Amino acid sequence: MFSSTKDKKKYEEHLVLNHPGLPPYPSIADLNRLGIFPQGKNWKFNL
């Protein structure tokens, strides 16, 4: 599991290494285009 971080550099490194090709700061349009939907986490926003 990826632990929370407030370090922008660590977050971006995690994205590049673990999620290549995905936008680091996706918009709702990006999430819909990629077929990524909320998984019921209380910290996620509603689409």
Number of C-alpha atoms within 10 A of each C-alpha: 3 6 5 7 9 7 8 9 10 11 15 14 12 14 16 14 8 10 12 10 8 13 12 14 9 11 10 14 10 13 15 12 9 11 8 10 12 12 7 9 7 8 7 10 9 9 9
